[in-house]
């Protein structure tokens, strides 16, 4: 559902008329839903509502990878900050390799350095491990990027670091709590990326709504990421049993259609 997009292995990102859709899911049912609505891929996570996502089990990864759509596995060993010890980086590297061996098409990671910006040496280590396992593996830098922007990291420098590390795309809400608040920065990131990170796709994610799709299309993001979940009234975002709501099939289909039609009714 998008024009040709190059991976971040030296080729500039091609201009697109329709951004790719990525759905955040927690199981194979979510993968099947994403395939049914025409998503390009999924991000597979565990404990999304409780922790904003951590690494899923290998069993869940293997099952999801058999469900018919490219799976990109979130590799995040714990909730909390994105500064990791050497032992934690070793776990990340091992989980990246294991996820790709289990059939994943890519991984989603994020490591910040002591200065608050993306950690290039750590990312290079992860990227190299991923591509030893699968030379075509795609690497997404997750919303640790927003933590970097919020900490005052220069956005051009942050993007340049991802380019240096060999990252394919960055998931971001423009350093704000959601994409509506971060829309101006998202547009700036698209512009800055052309010069400072020409092979890094800008993927908007965080609070994406149907009403926001035309604006995201207008600023030229390369992809849109959503869980397509209806918000619950509880502050925790879970139901009475403590479970995160499943993706809403109707909302997922509406978002996919809006990306195809430019936000207009088909």
N, C-alpha and C positions, 0 to 999 in steps of 0.2 A: 504494500500500500504506500510505497514511497519511491522516489527516484533513486538512482544508483548512489550508494554511499560507500566511500572507501574506508578501510580500517586504518588505525593509527600506526601504520608501519612504513611511513614515509610518503604516502600519497595524500594530497589535499582532499578535504571533504568536499564532495560535489554539492552544488546547489540543488535543493529539492523543492518541489511544489507541494508535496504533502509529507509532513513528518511521519516517521514510524511511530507506532503505538507499542509501548511495553507495559505489560500488566504485572504488578507485584502479586505473587501468589504464595500459598503455603503448602500446596499438595497437588497431586495429579489432576484432581477435579478442576482446580484453578487453571492448569495448563490447557485442559480440554476446552474450558470456557474461552480462554484467550484465543485458541485456534478457531473456535466457532465464530468469533466476532471479527476475525481477520487481523489480530495483533501480529507483530513481527517476531516477538519473542516474549519471554517472561523473565522476571527476576524471582528466583526461588529463595524464600526466607523462612525462618522459624521464629515463633513468638513475636509476631509483628506488632500486635497491640500492646503487649507487655513491655517490650524492650526496644521498639522501633526496628527490630530485626536482628537476628544472630544467625550463625551458620546452621543450616539444616543438617540432619543426619545423612549419612551415606545411603542408607536404605531409602529414605525419602527422595534423595537426589536420583538414585537409580530408577525408582518408580516414575518420577516426574519426567525423566529423560526418555522414557518409553511412550509418553503420551502424545507425541506428534508435533512438537514445536521446539525451536531452539531454547534451551534453558541456560540462563546465566545465574550462577549460584552466588548468593551473598556470602562472603567469607569475612566474618566478624566474630572473634572468639568470645567476646563479652560485651555487655552494654557499657556505657560510660565514655570516657575520653578516647581520642584516636591517636594517642601517643602510646607506643607499645614497647615493652622490654624485649631484649634479645630472645628470651624464651618464647614470648608471645609471637614474635615475628617468625620464629621457627614453626610454631603451630600454624600460623597463617600460610606459610609456604607449603607445609605438608597438606593442609586442607585444600589449598588451591590445586595441588597435584592430584589429590584423591578425587576431588570433584570432577576434574577433567577426565580422569581415568574412568569415572562412573558414567561418562557420556555427556557432560555439560559442554556447551558451545562457548562458554565464557565464564568469567568470574567478576564479581563486584567487590571492590576493596577500597580502603581509605586509610592512609597513614599520614599523620602530621608530625613535622619536625619541631624542635624546641622553639623555633621562632614563630610557630603557629601556622606556617605554610605547608604545602605538600612536601613530604619527605622523599626527595628524589632518589637517594641511594637505596632506601628501603623499597621504594616502588620498583626500581630497576631490578632488584633482587626478586621481587614477586613476579614481575613481567617475564624475566628470564626463566624462572621456574615454570611458569605457565606455558611458555612457548617451547620449552624442552619437552613438555608433556604433549602439547598439541600446537604445532606451528601456526595454525590459523585461529587459535584462541583469541577471543576479544576481551579486553580489559576495560571495565568501567570504574571510574573513581566516583564514589558515592557522595552523600551530602555532608561528609566531613569537609567538603569544599565550602559549604555554607558556614561551617564553624571557622574556617580559615578567613573567609571574608569578614565575618562578624568580629574577628580578632584584629582586624585592620590590615590583613595581607593585601597588597596591591593586586587587583584582579588580573592585570596583564602579566605580572610575575607569576601568579598562581597558575594561570593557563600555560605559560612558557615552561614551568616545571613539569606539568603533565606531559607536554610535548617531548621534553627531554627524556622523560622516563619511559616513553613508548605507550602511553595510555591511549585508548581508542575514543572514549567519550567520558563526559562528566555529567553526573546527575546533580542538578542544582535548582534551588528556588531563588537564586540571585542574592543569597546571603540573608534573606528574610524568612519569617516563619512560613510563608506560603508564596506561591507564584504570583498571586494578585498583588501582594505588597512588594514583591521583588521584580515586577515586570520591567521597570526601567533598567535595572541592572542586568536582567536577562538579555534585553536588547543590546546593552553595552557589551556583554560577554560575547554575543554573536559577532559583533563588529570587531572586538579585540581579537577574537579567535582567528579571524582571517589573516592577521599579521603575525600574532604571537604563538598561535597553536593551530596551524592550518590543517592538521590531520586529526584534530580532536573535535568530535561532535558535541554540541551543546544539547543536552536532554533536560527539558523542563519537568520538574516533579515536585510535588508538595502542594496539596490543596487544589488540585486541578479540577475545575468545574466546567460544565457545558458552556456557560456564559463566557468563560475565559478563553475558550478555544480560538475564536477569531483573532483575539489579541496575540496569542502565542503564534498563530500562523503569520500574523502581520509582522512580527519581529524576526521571523525566519529561523526559529529553533529547528533542529534536525530531528528531534524525537520528543515524545511526550510520555511520561511515566505516571501511572495511576494505579491505585488498588481497586478503583471502581466500587468502593464500599459506601453505602449510605451511612451517614453519621448517626450515632446513637445519642440519646439524651444524656446518658451517664458520662461523667467526666473522664472515666478511664477508657472510653471507647470500646468497652466490652459489654456482652449481654449479662443477664443475671447469673449465668453459670461461669462467668469469667472468660468466655470465649470471644475471640474477635469475630465480627460478622463476616460471612462469606461475601465475595464480590457479587454485586447485583447484576444479573445478566442483562436486564434492560438498560441499566446505566452504562455498562460496558459497551453494549451495542450502539447506544446513542453517541458515546464518545468516539467510537471508531468511525461512525457515519459522519460525525461533525468534522473529523480530521480529513475525511475524503471529500466532503462537499464544501469545505471552507467555513464550517459553522452554520451553513444555511440548511434549511429543511430540504431533504432530497425530493 
